[in-house]
Amino acid sequence: MKSGKGSYRIAIVGASSLLGKEVAAVLEERRFPVSRLIRLAADEGEPELPILDLQGAAESALADEDVSAGDLDFVFLAARRRKLPPSLRGLTADGNRCVIIHLAEGPGAAKGKAPALSIPFLDGKTARGGGAGAATEIVSAHPATIVLSTLLLRLSARFPIRSAVAQVLSPASEMGSRAIDELQKQIVNLLSFQKIPRAVFGSQLAFNVLPRLGRGAHGSLADLEAQVRGQLTEYLKKRAPVPALRVIQTPVFYALACSLYVEFAQTVTPADAAAALKGARVRVSRLTEDAPTQVDAAGSSDILVDGVSPDPAHPKGIWIWAAVDNMRLAAVNAVEIAERLGPGAVGSAG
């Protein structure tokens, strides 16, 4: 299956999407052992890109019909509305040996075969499904799932949690490049007193926040809420309570933020809570420092957490503010899944 010793053949479906481009960048930055990176469109109208050879080998590009699931080691599905090339439409069939990593809306639990959900730096290891020769499918958790799971699991490991409430402030990039373009045009048109486009958001997002998208919108915040809530339920597995969740659409291009309220069974000082949160991928600021924002998070896979604040009306409650680059975190998490699958999948990679 490998195209060369210690190297792997990878396809990114939805390579022209924001998420697909980030996956390609992370693969290169982390020096993942790639012999060929095949970039494939996912939607009609999305331009197809040729094979990019990260190792500089002079090899000719292949047409879609020349690429089959059996020729690949890893496939990253980075588009929400996936339309697979004809040769890859049997990708999930039994007998294919490539590893399929879902970055967008992972498939549901159809016929009891829902793929495993993974956050490698929290997992410790990535579970592999199926037997020898069976296709392996894994869902890379949504960035909001990663942030909230990290915070809640680290707190619950030290203190019993009674309940939690989370608000996710979602950026335009979560809805793709069309949403980025529409937000930019809304801002420009509003400042020049022109009519604003509404095809993606269904309403004015510029200089505004939306509790739900307007009529005719390109997507739904309720769908994102359901996705994150379902992932939290699966991943936390009663190790920590699933928070009451609300997603708010914000006029921000990149990076999401989370406001998390946690109520403990006992009084926990902000200092003790902050100490529990610190660790891999989490940077906690002091209250004497500026609060981390989406702007600060851009380009980093770390979760930036502000100094923990007590709730004056609830002595057992605290507030946590966190910001993260959603595209970067999603791509790094997916690539780490590939890195940590073990010798049977990526040899000495990672």
Phi, psi and omega in degrees: 000323178290146179272352180191163182299121177070013179232159191223151180259124190234141172241139172246113177270122189091036186294336180274355178285165178302317182290319179298318178297323180291322177299315179299319180295318181292320177303317181289316182297322182272003178055044175297137186289086184252129172268322176218140174242109184265119182259123184236143177287157178244332183240152172297137180094344177279125183295139177275137179253148180287172175297134174252119179267105184290343182259005174078012180289142181274089180233146184282153178288152179250145175282164181308318184291346179270356183249123178233161182302327181292344180272355190249151173263317180225141172233122175263118177266104189246020180233138182289317179259079187282129169236097186290146172303152184308321184289345182252004185288345174263023188302323185267005181288152177299142179106338175282139186253358180286156178265127182254122181244116181270124178257336184265240182271094182307153181295154181282182184276051180295132177055027176071019183242041180293134179296158177291146176262133188225138169228090192308318184289344173262328183295320191088320174205159180257124179286143177247137182259160175080170179261189181298134179085354180270149178295143178248125178240134179224139176261122173278123187300148176297147180307322178294322176297318180298313182298308185291322178296318180300310183295314185289320181292322179290324177290316184291338177291340182249326187223138175295129180258130179275315181198167179209150177226131183231139170243126178256121179265103191271135178273167179298328183299338177298337181258006173097181186294330178296323179292321176301313180298318182293319179297318178298315180293324177299316180297311182297316182292323178296319180290339178252013175059043177245165179295141183260146175286149182224013187297324184274308186269342180072005183195176176282120175257329181302131181057035186205165170233149184236123174286338172204156181285158182282177180297143180075013181292162183288337182208205182210133175292331178297324178294318178294319176302313182296321179297310182292318179298316179297319179293320178297318179299316180290316188282318183291327176046046177067009174287337175209152181293143174287124183287150165298133194232139173219133176254130179243133177276125182245157180277054181241137182286307184228154176081133178253160178231152178231134171250117186239125173255129180235129175248125183264168175281348179219169177286128179236127180287151176304323179296318179293321178295317179297319179296323179292329183282331185296144179157195181304131176073002179237126175244119182257126178274162171272155178293344177279350178262165175296144179291137178292143182234176176300324179298318179294329185282341186303130177087358182243146175266003177280154173266117182267120185244132177283165174305136184291136182245136175284157173264115185301331183271348182226099186298342179260009183247147176226160176245137179233132176247130181222145177228147181206148173285106187297318181292316181296312182297318180298315182292316180297318180298317181294317180293323177295329175299314179296321181294328189256014181287343175106173185304329181292343183246311186235018176057235183267012180298150176088000000 
